Amino acid sequence: MKPAPPDIAPWQVRLLTLNRRQIRALITGILGSMIMGLFPPWEQLFINELGHWYDRPAGFNFILSPPDLFSTPNYLGATLNWTQLFIQWMAAAVVTMVYVWRFRDNLQDVIAPRPRHRPPTIYR
């Protein structure tokens, strides 16, 4: 027979649940990351006369419609800028975690109650 799990203290329950402001911050961060994924940064690739390729930023476009093609013969096409997209996602994750942490409840009174004020002791 399995032993019963230990009871969870009230302060642990409050630490394991998110309040309304934290949930809003988390949902906003997730939606922002999804929008970043739907409109990623693009690069246009070119090749010069020596055969070396170089890229140029092409802005943000919808994921299913890459930037317009150029009529130059040196144009190779457009590709996603994965490095910039990854950095954007990491920055969004950090900002979201900071907001979730800042919107936490003040648990000081639950974890360590403040000592009550005692009147001064009068010695005679």
N, CA, C and O atoms as CSV, one atom per row, in Angstrom:
chain,resi,resn,atom,element,x,y,z
A,1,MET,N,N,0.838,-1.171,0.000
A,1,MET,CA,C,0.000,0.000,0.000
A,1,MET,C,C,0.890,1.244,0.000
A,1,MET,O,O,1.857,1.322,0.757
A,2,LYS,N,N,0.559,2.204,-0.846
A,2,LYS,CA,C,1.348,3.425,-0.959
A,2,LYS,C,C,1.059,4.344,0.222
A,2,LYS,O,O,-0.074,4.426,0.698
A,3,PRO,N,N,2.096,5.034,0.688
A,3,PRO,CA,C,1.846,6.016,1.741
A,3,PRO,C,C,1.148,7.246,1.148
A,3,PRO,O,O,1.309,7.549,-0.034
A,4,ALA,N,N,0.405,7.920,1.947
A,4,ALA,CA,C,-0.312,9.114,1.510
A,4,ALA,C,C,0.695,10.235,1.238
A,4,ALA,O,O,1.676,10.379,1.968
A,5,PRO,N,N,0.456,11.022,0.196
A,5,PRO,CA,C,1.376,12.119,-0.076
A,5,PRO,C,C,1.275,13.162,1.034
A,5,PRO,O,O,0.229,13.306,1.668
A,6,PRO,N,N,2.360,13.880,1.264
A,6,PRO,CA,C,2.322,14.893,2.324
A,6,PRO,C,C,1.399,16.046,1.939
A,6,PRO,O,O,1.222,16.357,0.762
A,7,ASP,N,N,0.830,16.656,2.940
A,7,ASP,CA,C,-0.040,17.796,2.693
A,7,ASP,C,C,0.786,18.982,2.213
A,7,ASP,O,O,1.944,19.154,2.594
A,8,ILE,N,N,0.169,19.781,1.380
A,8,ILE,CA,C,0.829,20.966,0.853
A,8,ILE,C,C,0.484,22.137,1.760
A,8,ILE,O,O,-0.677,22.347,2.110
A,9,ALA,N,N,1.481,22.876,2.126
A,9,ALA,CA,C,1.280,24.046,2.980
A,9,ALA,C,C,0.566,25.145,2.189
A,9,ALA,O,O,0.657,25.168,0.962
A,10,PRO,N,N,-0.135,26.047,2.858
A,10,PRO,CA,C,-0.848,27.112,2.139
A,10,PRO,C,C,0.061,27.990,1.292
A,10,PRO,O,O,-0.330,28.422,0.208
A,11,TRP,N,N,1.260,28.256,1.773
A,11,TRP,CA,C,2.145,29.101,0.980
A,11,TRP,C,C,2.636,28.368,-0.257
A,11,TRP,O,O,2.934,29.005,-1.266
A,12,GLN,N,N,2.729,27.024,-0.203
A,12,GLN,CA,C,3.121,26.268,-1.387
A,12,GLN,C,C,2.017,26.292,-2.439
A,12,GLN,O,O,2.300,26.365,-3.634
A,13,VAL,N,N,0.775,26.230,-2.003
A,13,VAL,CA,C,-0.348,26.293,-2.935
A,13,VAL,C,C,-0.341,27.633,-3.654
A,13,VAL,O,O,-0.567,27.693,-4.863
A,14,ARG,N,N,-0.083,28.709,-2.916
A,14,ARG,CA,C,-0.064,30.034,-3.533
A,14,ARG,C,C,1.120,30.193,-4.481
A,14,ARG,O,O,1.030,30.930,-5.463
A,15,LEU,N,N,2.231,29.510,-4.196
A,15,LEU,CA,C,3.370,29.591,-5.098
A,15,LEU,C,C,3.144,28.793,-6.381
A,15,LEU,O,O,3.692,29.145,-7.426
A,16,LEU,N,N,2.362,27.744,-6.320
A,16,LEU,CA,C,2.154,26.869,-7.471
A,16,LEU,C,C,1.022,27.325,-8.377
A,16,LEU,O,O,0.816,26.735,-9.438
A,17,THR,N,N,0.292,28.345,-7.995
A,17,THR,CA,C,-0.805,28.843,-8.827
A,17,THR,C,C,-0.466,30.242,-9.322
A,17,THR,O,O,0.272,30.988,-8.679
A,18,LEU,N,N,-1.015,30.570,-10.461
A,18,LEU,CA,C,-0.800,31.892,-11.043
A,18,LEU,C,C,-2.021,32.756,-10.782
A,18,LEU,O,O,-3.152,32.275,-10.855
A,19,ASN,N,N,-1.800,34.026,-10.479
A,19,ASN,CA,C,-2.938,34.919,-10.315
A,19,ASN,C,C,-3.358,35.467,-11.670
A,19,ASN,O,O,-2.762,35.136,-12.695
A,20,ARG,N,N,-4.382,36.304,-11.670
A,20,ARG,CA,C,-4.963,36.786,-12.931
A,20,ARG,C,C,-3.968,37.623,-13.727
A,20,ARG,O,O,-3.892,37.482,-14.948
A,21,ARG,N,N,-3.216,38.477,-13.077
A,21,ARG,CA,C,-2.242,39.308,-13.800
A,21,ARG,C,C,-1.122,38.470,-14.395
A,21,ARG,O,O,-0.643,38.771,-15.488
A,22,GLN,N,N,-0.695,37.422,-13.692
A,22,GLN,CA,C,0.350,36.548,-14.225
A,22,GLN,C,C,-0.158,35.780,-15.448
A,22,GLN,O,O,0.568,35.607,-16.427
A,23,ILE,N,N,-1.408,35.321,-15.383
A,23,ILE,CA,C,-1.972,34.596,-16.530
A,23,ILE,C,C,-2.068,35.522,-17.739
A,23,ILE,O,O,-1.761,35.113,-18.859
A,24,ARG,N,N,-2.492,36.768,-17.518
A,24,ARG,CA,C,-2.568,37.724,-18.630
A,24,ARG,C,C,-1.193,37.988,-19.223
A,24,ARG,O,O,-1.047,38.054,-20.443
A,25,ALA,N,N,-0.191,38.138,-18.376
A,25,ALA,CA,C,1.168,38.364,-18.878
A,25,ALA,C,C,1.658,37.155,-19.670
A,25,ALA,O,O,2.295,37.317,-20.711
A,26,LEU,N,N,1.372,35.957,-19.193
A,26,LEU,CA,C,1.795,34.740,-19.884
A,26,LEU,C,C,1.090,34.595,-21.234
A,26,LEU,O,O,1.727,34.252,-22.230
A,27,ILE,N,N,-0.200,34.851,-21.272
A,27,ILE,CA,C,-0.945,34.757,-22.540
A,27,ILE,C,C,-0.469,35.819,-23.520
A,27,ILE,O,O,-0.343,35.548,-24.714
A,28,THR,N,N,-0.202,37.031,-23.026
A,28,THR,CA,C,0.304,38.089,-23.899
A,28,THR,C,C,1.669,37.709,-24.478
A,28,THR,O,O,1.922,37.940,-25.660
A,29,GLY,N,N,2.543,37.131,-23.664
A,29,GLY,CA,C,3.845,36.704,-24.159
A,29,GLY,C,C,3.738,35.602,-25.198
A,29,GLY,O,O,4.470,35.601,-26.188
A,30,ILE,N,N,2.817,34.657,-24.973
A,30,ILE,CA,C,2.627,33.570,-25.941
A,30,ILE,C,C,2.067,34.112,-27.249
A,30,ILE,O,O,2.522,33.728,-28.326
A,31,LEU,N,N,1.073,35.010,-27.160
A,31,LEU,CA,C,0.509,35.590,-28.388
A,31,LEU,C,C,1.543,36.438,-29.125
A,31,LEU,O,O,1.590,36.420,-30.355
A,32,GLY,N,N,2.369,37.176,-28.393
A,32,GLY,CA,C,3.427,37.955,-29.043
A,32,GLY,C,C,4.428,37.064,-29.767
A,32,GLY,O,O,4.877,37.391,-30.865
A,33,SER,N,N,4.774,35.942,-29.150
A,33,SER,CA,C,5.701,35.010,-29.805
A,33,SER,C,C,5.077,34.377,-31.042
A,33,SER,O,O,5.760,34.142,-32.038
A,34,MET,N,N,3.787,34.105,-30.976
A,34,MET,CA,C,3.107,33.555,-32.155
A,34,MET,C,C,3.075,34.567,-33.296
A,34,MET,O,O,3.256,34.199,-34.457
A,35,ILE,N,N,2.847,35.835,-32.974
A,35,ILE,CA,C,2.850,36.869,-34.014
A,35,ILE,C,C,4.248,37.019,-34.605
A,35,ILE,O,O,4.398,37.223,-35.810
A,36,MET,N,N,5.276,36.917,-33.752
A,36,MET,CA,C,6.649,36.965,-34.266
A,36,MET,C,C,6.916,35.805,-35.215
A,36,MET,O,O,7.640,35.962,-36.198
A,37,GLY,N,N,6.337,34.641,-34.927
A,37,GLY,CA,C,6.516,33.495,-35.808
A,37,GLY,C,C,5.724,33.622,-37.097
A,37,GLY,O,O,6.150,33.108,-38.132
A,38,LEU,N,N,4.578,34.295,-37.058
A,38,LEU,CA,C,3.773,34.478,-38.272
A,38,LEU,C,C,4.359,35.547,-39.193
A,38,LEU,O,O,4.188,35.482,-40.411
A,39,PHE,N,N,5.046,36.522,-38.617
A,39,PHE,CA,C,5.673,37.586,-39.401
A,39,PHE,C,C,7.167,37.624,-39.083
A,39,PHE,O,O,7.631,38.535,-38.397
A,40,PRO,N,N,7.917,36.650,-39.574
A,40,PRO,CA,C,9.351,36.554,-39.230
A,40,PRO,C,C,10.197,37.530,-40.046
A,40,PRO,O,O,9.729,38.089,-41.038
A,41,PRO,N,N,11.437,37.729,-39.624
A,41,PRO,CA,C,12.363,38.562,-40.409
A,41,PRO,C,C,12.898,37.768,-41.605
A,41,PRO,O,O,13.209,36.582,-41.492
A,42,TRP,N,N,12.995,38.436,-42.732
A,42,TRP,CA,C,13.469,37.804,-43.965
A,42,TRP,C,C,14.789,38.429,-44.394
A,42,TRP,O,O,15.111,39.561,-44.033
A,43,GLU,N,N,15.542,37.663,-45.174
A,43,GLU,CA,C,16.776,38.130,-45.809
A,43,GLU,C,C,16.689,37.834,-47.303
A,43,GLU,O,O,16.161,36.800,-47.713
A,44,GLN,N,N,17.210,38.750,-48.108
A,44,GLN,CA,C,17.304,38.516,-49.542
A,44,GLN,C,C,18.750,38.144,-49.861
A,44,GLN,O,O,19.684,38.827,-49.439
A,45,LEU,N,N,18.919,37.082,-50.592
A,45,LEU,CA,C,20.257,36.579,-50.916
A,45,LEU,C,C,20.661,37.007,-52.321
A,45,LEU,O,O,19.884,36.900,-53.269
A,46,PHE,N,N,21.874,37.486,-52.432
A,46,PHE,CA,C,22.444,37.900,-53.718
A,46,PHE,C,C,23.798,37.235,-53.888
A,46,PHE,O,O,24.434,36.824,-52.916
A,47,ILE,N,N,24.230,37.135,-55.140
A,47,ILE,CA,C,25.561,36.613,-55.446
A,47,ILE,C,C,26.271,37.650,-56.317
A,47,ILE,O,O,25.677,38.219,-57.233
A,48,ASN,N,N,27.538,37.883,-56.020
A,48,ASN,CA,C,28.267,38.868,-56.822
A,48,ASN,C,C,28.993,38.180,-57.975
A,48,ASN,O,O,28.857,36.974,-58.181
A,49,GLU,N,N,29.758,38.957,-58.713
A,49,GLU,CA,C,30.423,38.430,-59.906
A,49,GLU,C,C,31.513,37.409,-59.569
A,49,GLU,O,O,31.867,36.583,-60.410
A,50,LEU,N,N,32.041,37.460,-58.353
A,50,LEU,CA,C,33.085,36.519,-57.962
A,50,LEU,C,C,32.519,35.214,-57.409
A,50,LEU,O,O,33.275,34.293,-57.102
A,51,GLY,N,N,31.218,35.132,-57.284
A,51,GLY,CA,C,30.603,33.910,-56.785
A,51,GLY,C,C,30.336,33.900,-55.292
A,51,GLY,O,O,29.871,32.893,-54.758
A,52,HIS,N,N,30.621,35.002,-54.606
A,52,HIS,CA,C,30.348,35.086,-53.174
A,52,HIS,C,C,28.930,35.591,-52.966
A,52,HIS,O,O,28.480,36.514,-53.646
A,53,TRP,N,N,28.244,34.989,-52.037
A,53,TRP,CA,C,26.886,35.432,-51.770
A,53,TRP,C,C,26.858,36.356,-50.560
A,53,TRP,O,O,27.699,36.261,-49.666
A,54,TYR,N,N,25.904,37.227,-50.547
A,54,TYR,CA,C,25.694,38.129,-49.424
A,54,TYR,C,C,24.197,38.301,-49.244
A,54,TYR,O,O,23.407,38.065,-50.159
A,55,ASP,N,N,23.833,38.714,-48.058
A,55,ASP,CA,C,22.408,38.871,-47.773
A,55,ASP,C,C,22.111,40.302,-47.357
A,55,ASP,O,O,22.986,41.039,-46.902
A,56,ARG,N,N,20.862,40.666,-47.526
A,56,ARG,CA,C,20.397,41.994,-47.181
A,56,ARG,C,C,19.061,41.849,-46.456
A,56,ARG,O,O,18.212,41.079,-46.905
A,57,PRO,N,N,18.846,42.564,-45.348
A,57,PRO,CA,C,17.574,42.436,-44.647
A,57,PRO,C,C,16.417,42.839,-45.548
A,57,PRO,O,O,16.509,43.807,-46.303
A,58,ALA,N,N,15.340,42.092,-45.460
A,58,ALA,CA,C,14.175,42.353,-46.305
A,58,ALA,C,C,12.945,42.712,-45.495
A,58,ALA,O,O,11.853,42.818,-46.053
A,59,GLY,N,N,13.098,42.902,-44.194
A,59,GLY,CA,C,11.953,43.301,-43.379
A,59,GLY,C,C,11.165,42.106,-42.870
A,59,GLY,O,O,11.637,40.969,-42.883
A,60,PHE,N,N,9.953,42.397,-42.422
A,60,PHE,CA,C,9.063,41.380,-41.858
A,60,PHE,C,C,7.895,41.173,-42.806
A,60,PHE,O,O,7.210,42.126,-43.175
A,61,ASN,N,N,7.672,39.936,-43.197
A,61,ASN,CA,C,6.543,39.581,-44.054
A,61,ASN,C,C,5.856,38.348,-43.481
A,61,ASN,O,O,6.406,37.642,-42.636
A,62,PHE,N,N,4.645,38.110,-43.961
A,62,PHE,CA,C,3.908,36.938,-43.530
A,62,PHE,C,C,4.670,35.681,-43.921
A,62,PHE,O,O,5.344,35.653,-44.951
A,63,ILE,N,N,4.564,34.647,-43.105
A,63,ILE,CA,C,5.366,33.431,-43.291
A,63,ILE,C,C,5.089,32.748,-44.636
A,63,ILE,O,O,5.985,32.127,-45.208
A,64,LEU,N,N,3.858,32.859,-45.140
A,64,LEU,CA,C,3.513,32.191,-46.398
A,64,LEU,C,C,3.735,33.066,-47.621
A,64,LEU,O,O,3.562,32.596,-48.745
A,65,SER,N,N,4.113,34.325,-47.434
A,65,SER,CA,C,4.374,35.201,-48.583
A,65,SER,C,C,5.724,35.890,-48.383
A,65,SER,O,O,5.791,36.962,-47.783
A,66,PRO,N,N,6.799,35.276,-48.885
A,66,PRO,CA,C,8.131,35.878,-48.751
A,66,PRO,C,C,8.217,37.194,-49.522
A,66,PRO,O,O,7.316,37.516,-50.297
A,67,PRO,N,N,9.287,37.951,-49.318
A,67,PRO,CA,C,9.431,39.237,-50.018
A,67,PRO,C,C,9.419,39.057,-51.530
A,67,PRO,O,O,9.700,37.979,-52.056
A,68,ASP,N,N,9.083,40.147,-52.210
A,68,ASP,CA,C,8.991,40.118,-53.679
A,68,ASP,C,C,10.342,39.807,-54.318
A,68,ASP,O,O,11.399,40.106,-53.762
A,69,LEU,N,N,10.276,39.205,-55.488
A,69,LEU,CA,C,11.479,38.862,-56.231
A,69,LEU,C,C,12.015,40.089,-56.953
A,69,LEU,O,O,11.254,40.943,-57.408
A,70,PHE,N,N,13.326,40.159,-57.048
A,70,PHE,CA,C,13.964,41.208,-57.828
A,70,PHE,C,C,14.223,40.677,-59.226
A,70,PHE,O,O,14.346,39.469,-59.432
A,71,SER,N,N,14.304,41.587,-60.177
A,71,SER,CA,C,14.565,41.169,-61.559
A,71,SER,C,C,16.054,41.149,-61.884
A,71,SER,O,O,16.432,40.931,-63.035
A,72,THR,N,N,16.905,41.373,-60.879
A,72,THR,CA,C,18.343,41.345,-61.143
A,72,THR,C,C,18.809,39.899,-61.296
A,72,THR,O,O,18.272,39.006,-60.639
A,73,PRO,N,N,19.790,39.660,-62.147
A,73,PRO,CA,C,20.262,38.286,-62.338
A,73,PRO,C,C,21.039,37.756,-61.128
A,73,PRO,O,O,21.227,36.546,-60.997
A,74,ASN,N,N,21.484,38.642,-60.258
A,74,ASN,CA,C,22.253,38.206,-59.100
A,74,ASN,C,C,21.377,37.797,-57.918
A,74,ASN,O,O,21.896,37.359,-56.891
A,75,TYR,N,N,20.091,37.931,-58.045
A,75,TYR,CA,C,19.182,37.632,-56.937
A,75,TYR,C,C,18.965,36.118,-56.834
A,75,TYR,O,O,18.593,35.471,-57.813
A,76,LEU,N,N,19.201,35.559,-55.637
A,76,LEU,CA,C,19.028,34.120,-55.436
A,76,LEU,C,C,17.686,33.758,-54.804
A,76,LEU,O,O,17.163,32.669,-55.043
A,77,GLY,N,N,17.134,34.648,-54.013
A,77,GLY,CA,C,15.862,34.364,-53.358
A,77,GLY,C,C,15.837,34.938,-51.952
A,77,GLY,O,O,16.745,35.658,-51.537
A,78,ALA,N,N,14.783,34.604,-51.233
A,78,ALA,CA,C,14.626,35.096,-49.867
A,78,ALA,C,C,14.621,33.912,-48.902
A,78,ALA,O,O,14.158,32.821,-49.237
A,79,THR,N,N,15.137,34.145,-47.717
A,79,THR,CA,C,15.169,33.110,-46.692
A,79,THR,C,C,14.872,33.754,-45.338
A,79,THR,O,O,14.993,34.966,-45.164
A,80,LEU,N,N,14.487,32.923,-44.407
A,80,LEU,CA,C,14.212,33.424,-43.058
A,80,LEU,C,C,15.519,33.733,-42.344
A,80,LEU,O,O,16.517,33.033,-42.517
A,81,ASN,N,N,15.501,34.777,-41.549
A,81,ASN,CA,C,16.645,35.116,-40.708
A,81,ASN,C,C,16.417,34.424,-39.360
A,81,ASN,O,O,15.840,35.007,-38.442
A,82,TRP,N,N,16.876,33.183,-39.256
A,82,TRP,CA,C,16.614,32.368,-38.070
A,82,TRP,C,C,17.297,32.915,-36.831
A,82,TRP,O,O,16.769,32.794,-35.725
A,83,THR,N,N,18.449,33.508,-37.003
A,83,THR,CA,C,19.166,34.056,-35.848
A,83,THR,C,C,18.367,35.182,-35.208
A,83,THR,O,O,18.180,35.201,-33.992
A,84,GLN,N,N,17.903,36.104,-36.012
A,84,GLN,CA,C,17.125,37.227,-35.479
A,84,GLN,C,C,15.807,36.746,-34.882
A,84,GLN,O,O,15.378,37.254,-33.846
A,85,LEU,N,N,15.166,35.782,-35.518
A,85,LEU,CA,C,13.910,35.253,-34.990
A,85,LEU,C,C,14.128,34.561,-33.647
A,85,LEU,O,O,13.319,34.719,-32.734
A,86,PHE,N,N,15.209,33.798,-33.517
A,86,PHE,CA,C,15.519,33.140,-32.254
A,86,PHE,C,C,15.797,34.166,-31.157
A,86,PHE,O,O,15.342,34.003,-30.025
A,87,ILE,N,N,16.543,35.223,-31.488
A,87,ILE,CA,C,16.827,36.265,-30.505
A,87,ILE,C,C,15.536,36.974,-30.096
A,87,ILE,O,O,15.361,37.304,-28.923
A,88,GLN,N,N,14.641,37.211,-31.039
A,88,GLN,CA,C,13.350,37.827,-30.707
A,88,GLN,C,C,12.557,36.939,-29.761
A,88,GLN,O,O,11.986,37.423,-28.784
A,89,TRP,N,N,12.520,35.640,-30.046
A,89,TRP,CA,C,11.770,34.727,-29.184
A,89,TRP,C,C,12.382,34.657,-27.790
A,89,TRP,O,O,11.651,34.612,-26.801
A,90,MET,N,N,13.708,34.647,-27.693
A,90,MET,CA,C,14.341,34.597,-26.378
A,90,MET,C,C,14.077,35.890,-25.603
A,90,MET,O,O,13.834,35.853,-24.397
A,91,ALA,N,N,14.124,37.024,-26.290
A,91,ALA,CA,C,13.829,38.294,-25.618
A,91,ALA,C,C,12.373,38.324,-25.143
A,91,ALA,O,O,12.089,38.802,-24.045
A,92,ALA,N,N,11.459,37.819,-25.962
A,92,ALA,CA,C,10.052,37.764,-25.547
A,92,ALA,C,C,9.869,36.842,-24.352
A,92,ALA,O,O,9.081,37.140,-23.455
A,93,ALA,N,N,10.591,35.724,-24.332
A,93,ALA,CA,C,10.482,34.797,-23.199
A,93,ALA,C,C,11.015,35.437,-21.919
A,93,ALA,O,O,10.420,35.273,-20.853
A,94,VAL,N,N,12.128,36.163,-22.012
A,94,VAL,CA,C,12.686,36.815,-20.828
A,94,VAL,C,C,11.747,37.903,-20.318
A,94,VAL,O,O,11.504,38.000,-19.115
A,95,VAL,N,N,11.219,38.721,-21.225
A,95,VAL,CA,C,10.294,39.785,-20.811
A,95,VAL,C,C,9.040,39.184,-20.191
A,95,VAL,O,O,8.535,39.704,-19.196
A,96,THR,N,N,8.532,38.099,-20.763
A,96,THR,CA,C,7.346,37.445,-20.202
A,96,THR,C,C,7.632,36.894,-18.816
A,96,THR,O,O,6.811,37.048,-17.911
A,97,MET,N,N,8.780,36.253,-18.633
A,97,MET,CA,C,9.119,35.715,-17.309
A,97,MET,C,C,9.278,36.823,-16.276
A,97,MET,O,O,8.884,36.657,-15.121
A,98,VAL,N,N,9.859,37.961,-16.689
A,98,VAL,CA,C,10.014,39.086,-15.762
A,98,VAL,C,C,8.648,39.611,-15.335
A,98,VAL,O,O,8.430,39.890,-14.156
A,99,TYR,N,N,7.719,39.748,-16.297
A,99,TYR,CA,C,6.394,40.238,-15.944
A,99,TYR,C,C,5.639,39.240,-15.075
A,99,TYR,O,O,4.954,39.645,-14.136
A,100,VAL,N,N,5.747,37.965,-15.361
A,100,VAL,CA,C,5.085,36.965,-14.512
A,100,VAL,C,C,5.671,37.010,-13.107
A,100,VAL,O,O,4.939,36.884,-12.125
A,101,TRP,N,N,6.977,37.188,-13.005
A,101,TRP,CA,C,7.606,37.258,-11.683
A,101,TRP,C,C,7.205,38.536,-10.948
A,101,TRP,O,O,6.955,38.504,-9.743
A,102,ARG,N,N,7.141,39.675,-11.674
A,102,ARG,CA,C,6.793,40.939,-11.032
A,102,ARG,C,C,5.332,40.978,-10.588
A,102,ARG,O,O,5.007,41.664,-9.620
A,103,PHE,N,N,4.455,40.263,-11.268
A,103,PHE,CA,C,3.037,40.276,-10.937
A,103,PHE,C,C,2.667,39.232,-9.892
A,103,PHE,O,O,1.484,38.971,-9.675
A,104,ARG,N,N,3.654,38.636,-9.247
A,104,ARG,CA,C,3.344,37.630,-8.249
A,104,ARG,C,C,2.707,38.296,-7.031
A,104,ARG,O,O,2.820,39.506,-6.835
A,105,ASP,N,N,2.044,37.489,-6.227
A,105,ASP,CA,C,1.460,37.994,-4.987
A,105,ASP,C,C,2.550,38.194,-3.956
A,105,ASP,O,O,3.592,37.539,-3.997
A,106,ASN,N,N,2.303,39.094,-3.043
A,106,ASN,CA,C,3.250,39.309,-1.957
A,106,ASN,C,C,3.043,38.209,-0.931
A,106,ASN,O,O,2.032,38.192,-0.229
A,107,LEU,N,N,3.988,37.301,-0.843
A,107,LEU,CA,C,3.839,36.138,0.028
A,107,LEU,C,C,4.597,36.290,1.340
A,107,LEU,O,O,4.715,35.324,2.093
A,108,GLN,N,N,5.105,37.464,1.625
A,108,GLN,CA,C,5.907,37.622,2.836
A,108,GLN,C,C,5.106,37.326,4.097
A,108,GLN,O,O,5.625,36.723,5.036
A,109,ASP,N,N,3.847,37.746,4.122
A,109,ASP,CA,C,3.036,37.511,5.317
A,109,ASP,C,C,2.664,36.042,5.469
A,109,ASP,O,O,2.426,35.580,6.585
A,110,VAL,N,N,2.612,35.314,4.381
A,110,VAL,CA,C,2.247,33.910,4.459
A,110,VAL,C,C,3.456,33.062,4.853
A,110,VAL,O,O,3.345,32.168,5.692
A,111,ILE,N,N,4.608,33.346,4.247
A,111,ILE,CA,C,5.793,32.534,4.510
A,111,ILE,C,C,6.359,32.828,5.897
A,111,ILE,O,O,6.576,31.911,6.689
A,112,ALA,N,N,6.594,34.081,6.185
A,112,ALA,CA,C,7.178,34.457,7.475
A,112,ALA,C,C,6.353,35.613,8.045
A,112,ALA,O,O,6.595,36.770,7.701
A,113,PRO,N,N,5.397,35.317,8.898
A,113,PRO,CA,C,4.576,36.405,9.448
A,113,PRO,C,C,5.437,37.402,10.206
A,113,PRO,O,O,6.410,37.042,10.869
A,114,ARG,N,N,5.054,38.649,10.090
A,114,ARG,CA,C,5.794,39.697,10.783
A,114,ARG,C,C,5.560,39.587,12.286
A,114,ARG,O,O,4.454,39.270,12.723
A,115,PRO,N,N,6.583,39.843,13.063
A,115,PRO,CA,C,6.380,39.797,14.520
A,115,PRO,C,C,5.486,40.958,14.951
A,115,PRO,O,O,5.602,42.078,14.452
A,116,ARG,N,N,4.626,40.667,15.858
A,116,ARG,CA,C,3.739,41.699,16.361
A,116,ARG,C,C,4.504,42.627,17.285
A,116,ARG,O,O,5.461,42.239,17.954
A,117,HIS,N,N,4.052,43.839,17.294
A,117,HIS,CA,C,4.707,44.834,18.133
A,117,HIS,C,C,4.387,44.540,19.599
A,117,HIS,O,O,3.229,44.410,19.996
A,118,ARG,N,N,5.423,44.443,20.360
A,118,ARG,CA,C,5.244,44.231,21.806
A,118,ARG,C,C,5.491,45.527,22.522
A,118,ARG,O,O,6.431,46.251,22.192
A,119,PRO,N,N,4.677,45.830,23.482
A,119,PRO,CA,C,4.919,47.063,24.233
A,119,PRO,C,C,6.242,46.961,24.994
A,119,PRO,O,O,6.649,45.867,25.385
A,120,PRO,N,N,6.898,48.071,25.199
A,120,PRO,CA,C,8.181,48.012,25.902
A,120,PRO,C,C,8.007,47.507,27.324
A,120,PRO,O,O,7.021,47.801,28.001
A,121,THR,N,N,8.971,46.758,27.739
A,121,THR,CA,C,8.947,46.236,29.106
A,121,THR,C,C,9.518,47.291,30.050
A,121,THR,O,O,10.589,47.851,29.815
A,122,ILE,N,N,8.794,47.538,31.095
A,122,ILE,CA,C,9.233,48.544,32.066
A,122,ILE,C,C,9.846,47.815,33.240
A,122,ILE,O,O,9.192,47.004,33.896
A,123,TYR,N,N,11.091,48.105,33.497
A,123,TYR,CA,C,11.776,47.499,34.630
A,123,TYR,C,C,11.823,48.515,35.778
A,123,TYR,O,O,12.144,49.683,35.558
A,124,ARG,N,N,11.506,48.076,36.995
A,124,ARG,CA,C,11.578,48.978,38.138
A,124,ARG,C,C,12.685,48.583,39.042
A,124,ARG,O,O,12.905,49.228,40.068
